[in-house]
Amino acid sequence: MDVPCECGNTHQATFYAKTRLGASATPLADRCLLIDVESASLEDRLNCLASKTETMDLLEKLLIRWHATADRIILATPFVGHQFMKSTEILGVWDWLFKNADAERVTLITRKATWTRFRNAHDESGVSFADLERYGLQEKVVSEGKTKQDFHAKFFAGVSTDGVELLIGSANLVRGPSIENISFHRMSLERFQDRYLNALKKPMPGLLPRQNLGDALSLKNGSWTFTPLPKEPWSQFDA
C-alpha cells in the first residue's frame, strides 16, 4: 500500500497476515502486520539511545518482520527481567516473549540462572513446570533454548541464507525507563557466524525455509491489483 510520509518521500508499505483456515470474524485489515517500508532506513532509525521500554517495542516490531522474512531468529540475552522483579512480573516478561516468538523459528541463548528462575517462578504460580514437561505442554522456546554462562552480550538477529539483520544493545529482555544504546546492522551469514556465534562457541541453529508470503493484494492509484508475492523479496543485505 502506498502511504503518505511527513518526510515528503514516497514509500510503499508491505503488510502480511497469516493464512487462517475457514472464515474469520476478524477483518483482514485488523490482522495485517507491517513487515517492511520501502526506502525507509532501519540503520538510521535504529542507531540511537532509547529507553528499555522503547527498545522492547522496537524489538517486537523486528520480530514481526523476521517471522516473515528470516529463516531463523536468534535472541541472545543473559537475563530475562531483572533480579528485583516478583515472580508474577518475571512470568509477564516471558509471556510477552512467548506471544512474539514462534518456537520453531526462535532460538534463545541465555544464562542457566535465567532458565532456573523462570522454572521457579512457574512453580510459584501453582503450575509445576516439570508437570508441563512430562506431558509435552511446556513452551518449546524454554525447553529447546541454549545455555551460555560467561557472557554479557545482548543481540537479536533475523538470520537468512542471504544475510542477517542484527539489533545490538545494552538492554536485556525487560521494560523500564533507563536509557540504553541500540544499533542496527546488516551483514552476511558467514560474517555473523564468525563474529557472533563463534565468539559464543555456539553452532548455527538449523535454518528453516522461510514462510511463503503467498499472494499479494496491492492498492495503487485507488485500484486493487492481485499479484504473486515473491518468496524471497528481502535480498538487500550488504555482504
N, C-alpha and C positions, 0 to 999 in steps of 0.2 A: 504494500500500500504506500502511495506517495503521501508523505506527511510534511506539513509546514514546519519550519525551524526558525527560531529567533535569530540564528546566525546569518540568515539570508541565503544559505546554500540549499540546493535540492538534495534530499535524501530519500532512499527507498527502504522502508522498514519491512522486515520479514518476521512473521508470527507463525507459530505452529500449535496444533492441538493434537493430542494423542487420539488415535482411532478408537472408537468405542463400538462394541457390537450392540446392535439393536438401537432403539430410539433413546434419546437422551432428553431429559426435561430441561437441561441447561443449554441456553443458546450458544451457538458456536462462538460468537463474539466474546462471551464470558469465559470461555475455556481456552482461548488463544493466549499464548505466551510469547513475549518478544525474545528473539534469539539473535537478531543482527540488525544494525542500521548501517546501510551502505554509506561509505565516505566518512563515517564517524571514526575518530581516532581513540581507541581504547588506551593506547600509550599516553595520550595527552590527558585523558580523564582519570586514569588510574595510577598516576605517579604524583603522589601528594601526601599530605598529612590528613588524617581523618580519625574520628573517634572510633572506639571499638564497635559501637553500635552501627556507625556508618560503614565500617569495614565489613561487618557481617551482612549488612544489606547489599553491598556490592558483591560479596561472595555468593550470596543467594542468587543474584541475577546471573552471575557467571555459571553457577551450577545448572540453571535453566538452560543456558546456551550450550554448555558442554554435554548435557544429556542428549542433545540433538546433533551435535557436531563432532563429538570426540569418541574415540574407541575405548578409552579408559579414563577414569578420573582418579587422581591421587591426592589425598589430603594428608599432609604431614604436620602434626602439631603435638608438642609434648603434653599439653593439658587441654582438657575439655572442661570449661568452667574454671573456678579458682578455689583455693583451699578454704575460704571463709563462707562458701555457699552452703546452704542447707541441702539435705538430700533431695527434697522436692524441687529445689531450684536446679540442682545438677541434672535431674531427670528431665527437666524442662528444656535444657540445652540439648540433651541427647534426642529428645523428641523432635526438636527442630531439625537436627541432623538427619534423623530417620525419614522425616517428611520430605526432605530435599535431596535424598541420596538413594538411588537405585542400587541395592546391594550387589547386583550382578555386574554393575559398571564401576562401582566406587571401591577403592582400597584406602583404608585409614591406617596410618602409621602413627603410633603414639607410645607413651611410656607404659610400662607394666602397671605402675601405680594408678594410672588413669583408668585402665580396664578394671582393676580391683575396686576402685572407688565406685565405678558405675555398678558393678555387681552388688556391692554392699548397699548402695542407695536403692537398688531394685529390691533387694531383700527387705529393707526397712519399709518399703511401700506396702508390704504384705503379700507380694508375689515373688516366690523364690525363683531366681534366675536359673538355678540348677534344675528346677522342675520344668521350666520352659525348654531348656536344652534337652532334657530327657525325651520330650515329645516333639522336638524339632520346631518349636514355636518361637525361638529366640530370634533377635534381629541378626541377620547374616553379616551386617556391617560390623557387629561386635565379634561374632564367633569366628569370622574369617579375617579379622584385622591383623596387622603386623605390629610386633613389639620392637622398640628400639629404646634402650635405656639412656645412653650417653649422647643425647642431642638436645639442642635448644632452638633449632631452626624451625621456622614456620613457612611452608609454601603449599600452594594449592594449584594443581595442574590439570588441564584438559589435554590428554595425550592422544595423538593420532599418528599414523604412519607417515603422514605428510607434514607433521610439525606439532609443536607443543605451545599452548598458551599457558602462561605462568603468572600467578599472583603471589608476590612475596611481601611479607610484612613482619611487624613485631608483635602482632596480636594473636593470642590463642583463640580457640573457638569459645568466645564469651562476649557478651554485650556490656557496655559501660561507657562512661563519659570521657575516660582518659584518652589522650591523643596519641596515635600510633603512626608509624610510617608505613606506606604501602607503595609498591611499584609493580608494573606490568611489563612482561617481555614476551616475545615470540622467538622460538629457536627450533632447530632441527631435533628430531627424535634422538639422534646419536649424541648431540651435544647435551641434551637433558640427561640422558643415561650417564654420560661421563661426568658431568659437573654436579649432579644431584644424587641420583640413586647410587652410583658407585661410591660417592663420598659417605653415604649412609650404610654402605655394604648391603644394599637391598637389591634383589633382582627385579627386572621389569615385570610387572604383572602381565598375564596374558591379555592381549588386545582383542576386543570383541568387535565384530562387524558393527559399524555404526548404524543407528536406526535409519531406515529408508524413509526419507521425508515425503515420499509418495507424490501426490499431485497437488498443484497449486491453483488457487483462485486469486487473480490479481485485479486490483481496481486501479485503472489508469484513465485519466481524462473522463471520468464519470462513467466508464463502462467496465464490466467484469469480463475477464478473459480466463480461459482454462488452459493450463499447460502442464506437462510432466515436470516435476522439480528434480533436477539432477541429484544423485545420491551424494556426491562429493563436491559441493559448491564452495567449500571453505579453504581451498588450497592456495592461501595467500600469505603463507608464513615465510619469514626470512630464514635462510639457512645459517 
